[in-house]
Amino acid sequence: MNPTPGTPTAGARPGPAVALGIVILCIEGYDLFILGAVGPSLLHHSDWDVTKSTLGLLGGITALGMPLGSIAAGWAGDRYGRRLPMVISLAWLSLAMLLSAVAADLAQFGATRFLTGMGIGALIPLVTAYVSEAADPSRHSLQVGTATTGLALGGIVTGVAGRLLLPEWDFRTLFLFGVFPLILIPVVWRLVPAALQDHPAEPLMESAPRAEPEQPGNRLRELLGPRYRRSTLLFWAATFAGLVIVYGASTWLPTLMVDSGYDLSSSLEFSISFNVGAVIGTLGAALVADRGLLKISTIVSFLLAAVAMVTLSTPQPRPLLLAASALAGFGALGTQALVNIYVAHAHPARLRGTALGFSLGVGRLGAIVGPSYVAAVTVLIPSSKAGFYAFVAPALLGALLTGLLRAGHRTPAAAPADAPAPAEPPLAH
């Protein structure tokens, strides 16, 4: 039988793996939310003639590179181990951010955002798979969820930096933080195992030809075969819905708040609240998930995203609006973290990176659609509430798709080593 999620990978320990995952995804989260933080400044840039539609296009261009990064890195992580692809992805992301900082015009800036998207897309499946394999079985969801809070922490850093530096400083200054991924490369090289290693008690099945897993097409065919097809397609669709919310909100939340009558500094406070809610909510949901309730936790978080966005669209006291923004953060970033954990639970180590890569790669179409979708709604419907209501449909869709996932009778971590392989991977959480 293949290794189960939560079975520690040889050479990787949970504590350092979680800490490293937080730091890497914090850098990624910073870059994920930076376009939203600089959005109001871009709209007022005197030389670049940026409109709301242009801002949505920039978000879409960033997301366009993400499927390429996710699919390539997910396969490479299963083929070559997590370390080398992770190092290459960090170097790529750093270079792209620094190029954004020196972009001379809108065309160059858009090109660097595409390259940045490839780096962002690559790191999430690699980090999720690495931490999943190092995690303790009884705390798998909590430890992977803790690592993914780095995305929200990065968003908080972006919000703080934006409030301190904008609009007085040139918005491109915020991209100079791209030097930090380079600092992490020696740490990754030291901590991450050189090759993917299965638990000694659970070797790969000897009956499969050794060369087969090395081909990405073979892994994809297995994911779309009878055993995994249903869950694979549902995971792809749920990730699409979740990433419409994540990338739509990360690009548009500050601007939507400005349109609702708040000044720039206030809108950034909402963005910070959004990410604080994502951190706290993800940790709480992961604790619940480790008690056998990953599926219901994911459904509820999708629904909370819809409730939060409706609340944000209405005139409420400031404390309630900040609380609703925090709830929206959990419903967006927290939900996608839970979906990623779900994918990791449902697949053995030899397929985990590929499954995460394709789930995020195909789902990244939602990241591409999200910013432009919200931009189109705000242009077509002349109401300050329209942008918030645009998030309700994907949130309800995500809850429905998650509900259609089959539930097994035990968690993957609890399955006995000699149990026969089921027709469909167990999804008891």
C-alpha positions as CSV (number, residue, x, y, z in Angstrom):
1,M,0.0,0.0,0.0
2,N,1.2,3.5,-0.7
3,P,2.1,6.0,2.0
4,T,-0.8,7.8,3.7
5,P,-1.1,11.5,4.3
6,G,0.5,12.3,7.5
7,T,3.1,9.6,7.3
8,P,6.4,11.5,7.9
9,T,8.7,11.6,4.9
10,A,12.2,10.4,5.7
11,G,14.5,13.3,6.5
12,A,11.6,15.7,7.2
13,R,10.3,16.7,10.6
14,P,6.9,18.3,11.3
15,G,8.1,21.4,13.2
16,P,10.8,22.7,10.7
17,A,8.6,21.7,7.8
18,V,5.6,23.7,9.1
19,A,7.8,26.7,9.9
20,L,9.5,26.7,6.5
21,G,6.1,26.3,4.8
22,I,4.8,29.4,6.6
23,V,7.7,31.5,5.6
24,I,7.6,30.4,1.9
25,L,3.9,30.9,1.6
26,C,4.1,34.3,3.5
27,I,6.3,35.5,0.6
28,E,3.8,34.1,-1.8
29,G,0.9,35.6,0.0
30,Y,2.7,39.0,-0.1
31,D,2.9,38.8,-3.8
32,L,-0.6,37.4,-4.2
33,F,-2.1,40.5,-2.4
34,I,0.2,43.1,-3.7
35,L,-1.9,43.9,-6.8
36,G,-4.9,44.6,-4.6
37,A,-2.8,46.8,-2.3
38,V,-1.4,48.9,-5.1
39,G,-4.6,48.9,-7.1
40,P,-5.9,52.3,-6.0
41,S,-2.4,53.8,-6.7
42,L,-2.3,52.2,-10.1
43,L,-5.7,53.7,-10.9
44,H,-4.3,57.2,-10.2
45,H,-1.0,56.6,-12.0
46,S,-0.6,59.6,-14.3
47,D,1.4,57.9,-17.0
48,W,0.0,54.4,-17.3
49,D,-3.7,55.2,-17.9
50,V,-5.0,52.3,-15.8
51,T,-8.7,51.7,-15.6
52,K,-10.7,49.2,-13.5
53,S,-10.8,46.9,-16.5
54,T,-7.0,47.2,-16.8
55,L,-6.7,46.3,-13.1
56,G,-8.8,43.2,-13.7
57,L,-6.7,42.3,-16.7
58,L,-3.5,42.6,-14.7
59,G,-5.0,40.2,-12.1
60,G,-6.0,37.8,-14.9
61,I,-2.5,38.0,-16.5
62,T,-0.9,37.1,-13.1
63,A,-3.3,34.2,-12.8
64,L,-2.6,33.1,-16.4
65,G,0.9,31.9,-15.5
66,M,-0.3,30.0,-12.4
67,P,-1.6,26.8,-14.1
68,L,1.7,26.4,-15.9
69,G,3.6,26.7,-12.6
70,S,1.2,24.4,-10.6
71,I,1.1,21.5,-13.1
72,A,4.9,21.6,-13.9
73,A,5.9,21.9,-10.3
74,G,3.4,19.2,-9.1
75,W,4.8,16.7,-11.6
76,A,8.4,17.7,-11.0
77,G,7.9,17.3,-7.2
78,D,6.7,13.7,-7.7
79,R,9.5,13.0,-10.2
80,Y,12.5,14.7,-8.7
81,G,11.5,15.3,-5.1
82,R,10.3,18.5,-3.5
83,R,13.7,20.3,-3.0
84,L,15.0,21.1,-6.5
85,P,11.6,22.3,-7.9
86,M,11.1,24.4,-4.7
87,V,14.5,26.1,-5.1
88,I,13.9,26.9,-8.8
89,S,10.5,28.3,-8.0
90,L,11.8,30.6,-5.3
91,A,14.5,31.9,-7.6
92,W,11.9,32.4,-10.4
93,L,9.5,34.3,-8.1
94,S,12.3,36.5,-6.8
95,L,13.4,37.5,-10.3
96,A,9.9,38.2,-11.4
97,M,9.1,40.5,-8.4
98,L,12.4,42.4,-8.9
99,L,11.6,42.9,-12.6
100,S,8.2,44.3,-11.6
101,A,10.0,46.8,-9.4
102,V,11.9,48.2,-12.4
103,A,9.1,48.0,-15.0
104,A,9.1,51.1,-17.2
105,D,5.6,50.8,-18.6
106,L,2.4,49.0,-18.3
107,A,3.3,46.3,-20.9
108,Q,6.5,45.4,-19.1
109,F,4.7,45.4,-15.7
110,G,2.0,43.0,-17.2
111,A,4.8,40.7,-18.5
112,T,6.4,40.5,-15.1
113,R,3.1,39.7,-13.5
114,F,2.7,36.7,-15.8
115,L,6.1,35.4,-14.8
116,T,5.2,36.1,-11.2
117,G,2.1,34.0,-11.6
118,M,4.2,31.0,-12.7
119,G,6.2,31.2,-9.5
120,I,3.2,31.6,-7.3
121,G,1.5,28.6,-9.0
122,A,4.5,26.4,-8.5
123,L,5.1,26.9,-4.8
124,I,1.7,26.0,-3.3
125,P,1.5,22.4,-4.5
126,L,5.2,21.8,-3.6
127,V,4.9,23.3,-0.1
128,T,1.5,21.5,0.6
129,A,2.9,18.2,-0.4
130,Y,6.1,18.6,1.5
131,V,4.4,19.6,4.8
132,S,1.7,16.9,4.3
133,E,4.4,14.2,4.1
134,A,6.2,15.6,7.2
135,A,3.1,16.0,9.3
136,D,2.1,13.9,12.3
137,P,-0.9,11.6,11.3
138,S,-3.1,12.8,14.2
139,R,-2.4,16.5,13.4
140,H,-2.2,16.4,9.6
141,S,-4.9,19.0,8.9
142,L,-3.7,21.3,11.6
143,Q,0.0,21.2,10.5
144,V,-0.8,21.6,6.8
145,G,-3.3,24.3,7.6
146,T,-0.8,26.1,9.8
147,A,1.7,26.2,7.0
148,T,-0.9,27.6,4.6
149,T,-1.7,30.5,6.9
150,G,1.5,31.9,5.5
151,L,-0.5,33.1,2.5
152,A,-2.7,35.2,4.8
153,L,0.3,36.4,6.9
154,G,1.9,37.6,3.6
155,G,-1.4,39.5,2.8
156,I,-1.1,41.2,6.2
157,V,2.5,42.3,5.5
158,T,1.3,43.6,2.1
159,G,-1.5,45.6,3.8
160,V,0.8,47.1,6.4
161,A,3.5,48.0,3.8
162,G,0.8,49.5,1.6
163,R,-0.6,51.6,4.4
164,L,2.9,52.8,5.4
165,L,4.2,53.6,2.0
166,L,1.3,54.4,-0.3
167,P,0.4,56.7,-1.9
168,E,3.5,58.8,-1.0
169,W,5.9,56.2,-2.5
170,D,5.9,54.8,-6.0
171,F,3.9,51.6,-5.9
172,R,6.7,49.7,-7.5
173,T,8.7,50.1,-4.3
174,L,6.6,47.3,-2.7
175,F,8.0,44.8,-5.3
176,L,11.5,45.2,-4.0
177,F,10.7,42.8,-1.3
178,G,11.2,40.2,-4.0
179,V,14.8,39.8,-2.7
180,F,13.6,37.7,0.2
181,P,12.9,34.4,-1.7
182,L,16.6,34.3,-2.6
183,I,17.5,34.3,1.1
184,L,15.4,31.2,1.7
185,I,17.1,29.1,-1.0
186,P,19.9,27.8,1.3
187,V,17.4,27.0,4.0
188,V,15.3,25.0,1.6
189,W,18.3,23.1,0.4
190,R,19.2,22.2,3.9
191,L,15.8,21.2,5.3
192,V,13.9,19.7,2.3
193,P,14.8,16.1,1.4
194,A,16.6,15.7,-1.9
195,A,14.2,13.0,-3.1
196,L,10.7,11.8,-2.5
197,Q,10.9,8.9,0.0
198,D,8.1,6.6,1.0
199,H,7.7,5.3,4.5
200,P,9.8,2.1,5.0
201,A,6.8,0.1,6.2
202,E,4.8,1.0,3.1
203,P,6.8,0.7,-0.1
204,L,5.5,1.5,-3.5
205,M,3.6,-1.3,-5.2
206,E,6.2,-3.6,-6.9
207,S,3.7,-4.7,-9.6
208,A,3.8,-1.3,-11.4
209,P,6.5,-0.8,-14.0
210,R,9.1,1.4,-12.5
211,A,9.2,3.8,-15.4
212,E,5.4,4.5,-15.4
213,P,5.3,7.0,-12.6
214,E,8.0,9.0,-14.2
215,Q,5.7,10.1,-17.0
216,P,3.3,13.0,-16.2
217,G,0.7,11.5,-18.6
218,N,0.6,8.2,-16.7
219,R,0.0,10.0,-13.4
220,L,-2.7,12.1,-15.0
221,R,-4.3,9.0,-16.5
222,E,-4.4,7.4,-13.1
223,L,-6.0,10.5,-11.6
224,L,-8.7,10.3,-14.3
225,G,-9.0,6.5,-14.0
226,P,-11.9,4.7,-12.2
227,R,-10.4,4.9,-8.8
228,Y,-9.8,8.7,-8.7
229,R,-12.0,10.2,-11.5
230,R,-15.0,11.4,-9.5
231,S,-12.9,13.0,-6.7
232,T,-10.4,14.4,-9.2
233,L,-13.1,16.3,-11.2
234,L,-14.9,17.5,-8.1
235,F,-11.6,18.7,-6.6
236,W,-10.8,20.6,-9.8
237,A,-14.2,22.3,-9.9
238,A,-14.2,23.1,-6.2
239,T,-10.7,24.6,-6.5
240,F,-12.0,26.7,-9.5
241,A,-14.8,28.1,-7.4
242,G,-12.5,28.8,-4.4
243,L,-9.9,30.5,-6.5
244,V,-12.5,32.8,-8.1
245,I,-13.1,34.1,-4.6
246,V,-9.4,34.2,-3.5
247,Y,-8.1,36.0,-6.5
248,G,-11.1,38.2,-7.0
249,A,-10.9,39.3,-3.4
250,S,-7.2,39.7,-3.3
251,T,-7.3,42.0,-6.4
252,W,-10.5,43.9,-5.7
253,L,-11.2,44.1,-2.0
254,P,-9.3,47.4,-1.3
255,T,-10.8,49.0,-4.4
256,L,-14.3,47.8,-3.6
257,M,-14.0,49.4,-0.1
258,V,-12.8,52.7,-1.7
259,D,-15.9,52.6,-4.0
260,S,-18.0,52.1,-0.9
261,G,-16.8,55.4,0.5
262,Y,-13.7,54.5,2.6
263,D,-10.4,56.2,2.1
264,L,-7.3,54.2,1.1
265,S,-5.9,53.7,4.6
266,S,-9.3,52.3,5.7
267,S,-9.6,50.0,2.8
268,L,-6.2,48.5,3.7
269,E,-7.4,48.0,7.2
270,F,-10.1,45.9,5.8
271,S,-7.5,43.9,3.8
272,I,-5.5,43.3,6.9
273,S,-8.6,42.2,8.7
274,F,-9.4,39.8,5.8
275,N,-6.1,38.1,6.3
276,V,-6.2,38.0,10.1
277,G,-9.5,36.2,9.7
278,A,-8.0,33.8,7.3
279,V,-5.2,32.8,9.8
280,I,-7.5,32.4,12.8
281,G,-10.3,30.7,10.8
282,T,-8.0,28.3,9.0
283,L,-6.4,27.2,12.3
284,G,-9.8,26.7,13.9
285,A,-11.2,24.8,10.9
286,A,-8.1,22.6,10.8
287,L,-8.5,21.6,14.4
288,V,-12.1,20.6,13.6
289,A,-11.0,18.8,10.5
290,D,-8.6,16.6,12.4
291,R,-11.6,15.3,14.3
292,G,-13.0,13.8,11.2
293,L,-14.9,16.8,9.9
294,L,-12.8,18.1,7.0
295,K,-15.7,17.8,4.5
296,I,-18.2,19.7,6.6
297,S,-15.6,22.3,7.6
298,T,-14.9,23.0,3.9
299,I,-18.6,23.3,3.1
300,V,-19.3,25.7,6.0
301,S,-16.3,27.9,5.0
302,F,-17.6,28.3,1.5
303,L,-21.0,29.3,2.9
304,L,-19.4,31.8,5.3
305,A,-17.7,33.5,2.4
306,A,-21.1,34.2,0.8
307,V,-22.5,35.5,4.1
308,A,-19.5,37.7,4.7
309,M,-19.5,39.3,1.2
310,V,-23.2,40.1,1.5
311,T,-22.6,41.7,4.9
312,L,-19.7,43.8,3.5
313,S,-22.0,45.3,0.9
314,T,-24.3,46.8,3.5
315,P,-23.9,49.9,5.7
316,Q,-22.9,48.4,9.0
317,P,-21.0,49.8,12.1
318,R,-17.3,49.7,11.5
319,P,-16.5,46.9,14.0
320,L,-19.1,44.7,12.3
321,L,-17.7,45.4,8.8
322,L,-14.1,44.6,10.1
323,A,-15.5,41.3,11.5
324,A,-17.2,40.5,8.2
325,S,-14.0,41.2,6.4
326,A,-12.2,38.7,8.7
327,L,-14.9,36.2,8.0
328,A,-14.5,36.8,4.3
329,G,-10.8,36.0,4.6
330,F,-11.5,32.7,6.2
331,G,-14.2,32.0,3.6
332,A,-11.7,32.7,0.8
333,L,-8.1,31.7,1.8
334,G,-9.2,29.4,4.6
335,T,-11.5,27.5,2.3
336,Q,-8.9,26.9,-0.4
337,A,-6.4,25.7,2.3
338,L,-9.0,23.1,3.4
339,V,-9.5,22.0,-0.2
340,N,-5.8,21.6,-0.6
341,I,-5.6,19.6,2.6
342,Y,-8.5,17.4,1.3
343,V,-6.6,16.7,-1.9
344,A,-3.5,15.8,0.0
345,H,-5.5,13.4,2.2
346,A,-7.0,11.7,-0.8
347,H,-3.8,10.7,-2.6
348,P,-0.7,8.6,-1.9
349,A,2.7,10.3,-1.9
350,R,3.7,9.2,-5.4
351,L,0.6,11.0,-6.8
352,R,0.2,13.8,-4.2
353,G,2.2,16.5,-6.0
354,T,0.7,15.7,-9.3
355,A,-2.8,15.7,-7.8
356,L,-2.2,19.0,-6.1
357,G,-0.6,20.5,-9.2
358,F,-3.4,19.6,-11.5
359,S,-6.1,20.5,-9.0
360,L,-4.5,23.9,-8.6
361,G,-3.6,24.1,-12.2
362,V,-7.0,23.4,-13.6
363,G,-8.6,25.3,-10.7
364,R,-6.4,28.3,-11.6
365,L,-8.8,29.0,-14.4
366,G,-10.8,30.4,-11.5
367,A,-7.9,32.6,-10.6
368,I,-7.7,33.8,-14.2
369,V,-11.5,34.4,-14.3
370,G,-11.9,35.9,-10.8
371,P,-10.4,39.4,-11.2
372,S,-11.9,40.0,-14.6
373,Y,-15.2,38.5,-13.5
374,V,-15.5,41.0,-10.6
375,A,-14.3,43.8,-12.9
376,A,-17.0,43.0,-15.4
377,V,-19.7,42.9,-12.8
378,T,-18.6,46.3,-11.4
379,V,-18.6,47.8,-14.9
380,L,-22.0,46.3,-16.0
381,I,-23.9,46.9,-12.8
382,P,-23.6,50.5,-11.6
383,S,-23.8,49.8,-7.9
384,S,-21.2,49.8,-5.1
385,K,-22.7,46.5,-3.9
386,A,-22.3,44.6,-7.2
387,G,-18.6,43.6,-6.7
388,F,-19.5,42.0,-3.3
389,Y,-22.5,40.1,-4.6
390,A,-20.3,38.7,-7.4
391,F,-18.6,36.4,-4.9
392,V,-21.8,34.7,-3.7
393,A,-22.3,32.5,-6.7
394,P,-18.9,30.8,-6.6
395,A,-19.1,30.4,-2.9
396,L,-22.5,28.5,-3.2
397,L,-21.1,26.4,-6.1
398,G,-18.0,25.4,-4.1
399,A,-20.2,24.3,-1.1
400,L,-22.3,22.2,-3.5
401,L,-19.3,20.6,-5.2
402,T,-17.7,19.7,-1.9
403,G,-20.9,18.1,-0.7
404,L,-20.8,15.8,-3.7
405,L,-17.5,14.3,-2.6
406,R,-18.0,10.7,-1.4
407,A,-17.3,10.0,2.2
408,G,-15.5,6.8,3.3
409,H,-15.6,5.0,6.6
410,R,-12.2,5.9,7.9
411,T,-9.5,8.6,7.5
412,P,-6.5,7.9,5.3
413,A,-4.1,8.2,8.3
414,A,-6.0,5.6,10.2
415,A,-6.1,3.0,7.4
416,P,-4.3,-0.2,8.3
417,A,-1.1,-0.9,6.3
418,D,-2.5,-4.2,5.0
419,A,-5.9,-2.9,3.9
420,P,-6.8,-3.4,0.3
421,A,-7.0,-0.4,-2.0
422,P,-10.6,0.9,-2.2
423,A,-12.3,1.6,-5.5
424,E,-12.4,5.3,-4.6
425,P,-9.9,7.0,-2.3
426,P,-11.3,7.3,1.3
427,L,-12.5,10.8,2.0
428,A,-13.9,10.4,5.5
429,H,-12.9,13.9,6.5
